[in-house]
Amino acid sequence: MGVRLFNKKRGSQARRNARRWLLQARKYALLTALVVLTGVGAFETWHDHAPQKAGRWIVAEALTRSARAGFIVKDIVVTGHHNTPNAILLASLGVKAGMPLFGVNIAAAEQSLLDVSWIKSAIVSRRLPNTIVVAITERTPVALWQHDKTISLINKDGIVLATDNLEKWQNLPLVVGNGAENSVSELLTTLQAVPSITSQLVAAVRVGDRRWNLHLKNDITVKLPEQDMELALSRLAQMQKQKNILGRSITGIDMRLPQRVMVTPSANDKTKTSI
């Protein structure tokens, strides 16, 4: 079975084969009608048999005859695929080479694909005479989440996308702690407005699932308030622009108080000063 990931639909080829496929489709329609008529005749002679049995026989016979006419799965085309592991995608699809094309349960295949964390939406369809087409939309990773000694790749809604082979995602922000995954979208949106702070970010730690501590370069920790995080970061960005606060020899900046900022010097000077 051919599996083509990322391929676009080959429109020109589809047009060239359209007439041939149409003839085969008509052939299949005639075969199906014949099977249904045969099944009805057989059902009328089975007075004591359950209707379900007759229905299963009709369906099985129709699929067998359609397969003999050439309507079997030979190819799978997947679009929208970037990060979902190939093996997981194909296993979830549940389609195997040689199975009747019309025997593929489209609804079940789509639901199974949606159970894959990477996949946000999935549409499965048949392309006559022998192809299954899968169009997926993947979730976008936004951060690495460290919790319980485990690092996971998450999207903006906190859905875990992967826990292995995370090397290619090392440039994403690191958020730490229980509850961090549920608040990451708000944090990253807020940080977008203060690039001078974001460029210094090493990790963001969720404290009591109430607020954030930002761990910046030069071992500086910024304590943000529970409320008005945007205002606090705006003030910090202004301080950086005017006073280069992050370039000083300090270890901490406490912005939890609305009226003043407490700065902790580094080295042996443990005296807190306010700005």
N, C-alpha and C positions, 0 to 999 in steps of 0.2 A: 504493500500500500504506500502510495506516495503521500508525504506530508510536507506541505509547503507553508512554512511560517513566514509571516510578514508580507506575503505576496499580495499584489494588487490584482483585482480581477482583470483577466486578459480579455478586454472587450472585443478586440478584433477577432480573436480566435473564437469567442463565443458566437459572434455573428456568422462566422464561416460554418460553424457546426449547428447553427440554429435549426436549419431545415432538417438535418439528419436527426436531431434530438426530437423535433416535433413529430416526425414520422414514427420514432420509437415510442413517444408518449401516446400517440394514437393507437399504436399496437398494444401498449399496456392497457389502455382504456378498454379496448375490445376484449382483451384477455380477462380483465376484471369483471366485465359484464357477463362473460361466459361463466366465470367462476361463481358469481352471485346467482345466476340462473340455475346452475348445477346444484349449488348449495340449497336453494329454495326447494328444488325437486327432492333432494336428499332429505331435507328437514320434514317434508310432508310424509315421508315413509317412516319417520322416527317418532311415532306417536307417544311412546313412553320414555323418550330421552329428554334430558334437560335442554332448554333452548341455548344455554351457555355453551354446551358442547358443540352444538351445530354452528354457533357463531365462531367458536375457536377454529373449527375445521375450515370454515369459509375463509377466515383471515389467513390461516396457514397455507391453504391452497393458493390463495391470491398472491401471497409473498413468494411462494415457490415458483409459480409461473412467471411472475415479474422478474425474478432472479434469472430464470432460464432465458428470458428475453433480453438480458444484458443489464438490467437495472440493479447492479450490485456496487458496493462501496469499493472504489479503487483509489480515491484521492481525497485528501482533506486540505482545505485552504483556510488559513487562519490570518485574520487581519487585526491590527491593534495590539499585537503581542510584542512586549518589550522585556518585561522582567519576570513574568510567570515562568517557573521552570517547565521545560517542555514535557518532561515525564509526568508531572502533576497535571498539566493541562490535558494531555491526551488520555490519561487514566480517568480523569473526571468526566471527560467527554463520553467515554464508554463506547466508542465506535471501533469496530474491528474490520480488517480487510475481508472482503468476501461476503459480508452480511448483506441481506437485501436492503437496497437503498430506502425502500418504503417501510422497512422494519425498524428504522431508527426512530426512537421515541424522542421527538424534538423537545417537548416540554420537560421531560425528565433530564435530558442532556443540558438544557439551559439552567435548570435548577441546580444540578450537580456542579456546574461551572461556578455558579454564584456562591457555592460553599467554599470556594478557594478564596482566601483572604485577599490576594492580589486583585481579584476580578470584581469590578464594581457593577458592570452590566455585561450581558451576553445574549447574542441573537444567533441561533442555529437554523440553517435552512438547507434544502436540497437543491442541487444544480444537476439537472438531467444531462447525461444519463447515469453518472457514476461518482458524483462529487458531493461531499458535505462541506458547506461553507460556514465558518465560525467567525463572527465579528464580536470582539470583546473591547471593553474599555477598562483600563487598569487604574487602580488607585495610585496616587502620587505620594512617594515617601517624603517626609519633611524633617524628620529628626531621628536621632538615636536615643532610645529610652533605657536608662540603667535602673534596674530594680531587682531586689533580692539576688544580687550578684549575677544577674543576667542582663545582657544588652540585646535589645530588640529594635528592629526598624519599624517605625510607625508612620501612619499618615496623619492628617490634620485632625481626624476624629478619634485618634488614639488606637486605631485598629492595628494590631500587630501583623506586619507583612512578612517578616522573616526574622530568624534568630541565628542563622548560619551564613557564612560567606558574606560578611558585611564590609569587607575591605573597600569595595568601590564606593561605599557611602560614608567614609570617614570625614568627608568635608561638610557633612550635615551637622547642625547644632546638637549638642548632647544635653538632654534633660534628665534629671535624677530624682528618684523618690516616688513613693506611692501617690497617685493623683496627678503626677506630672503629665501623664499621657492625656488626661482629660482637659488640661488647661493649656496644652502646648500651642493650640491655634491662636488663642488670645495673646499669649506671650510673643509669638513670632510676628503676629500682625503689629503689635505695639513696637517691637524692636525695629521693624522696617522703617519707622519714622525717625530713628536715631542711629544712622549708620556709623557715626563716630564711636558709639558704644558697642554696637554689634560687631564691629571689626576687632574689638578687644576681647570678645566673649570666648571663654574656654568651656564653661558649663553653666547650666541653670539648675539650681536645686530647689525643689518644692519643699516648703517648710510647713508641716502640719496640715497640708492640703489647703493652706490659707493664703500663702504669699510666696515670693521667690527671693532667693539669694543668688546674685550673679557672681560667678567666679571669673574674674578677668585676668588678662596677662599681668605679669609682674606680681602675681600672688595677691591681688587686690580683691576683696569681697565687698560687694555692694548689697546692702540689705534694703529691699524694696518694701513699701507698705502694703497692707491688705487692700486698701482702697486707693484710688487715684494713682495707679501705677504709671499711667501715661504721663501725668503731670510730673511725677518724680523723675522719670527718665528724661523728660524734656528739660527739667532743671539741671540734671546731671550733664546732659549734652551741652547746655549753655555754660556750665562751669568748666567743662573740658575746652570749649572754644575760647573762653576768656582767660582762664587761669591754668590750663593744661593740668587739671587736677590728677589725671591718671598717670602723668609723667612724674609725679612727686614720689618721695620715699615714704609711702604709706602702706598700711595693710588692710584698712577697712574704711568704708563710707556707709554710714547709717542714715538712710533717708526715710525712716519710719515716722519721724515727727514732721508735721506739715510746715512748721515755722522755722526750723533750723536743720542743718546738716551736720552730723557729728563725724569727725575724721580722726582715725587712729593712726598715729605715726608708726613707722617701722623701727627696727633695731631695738635699742634699749629704751627708747623714749616711749613710754606707755601712756602718756598724758593725752587724753582726748581733747580735741579742740573743735569748736563749732564754727561754721561758716554762715 
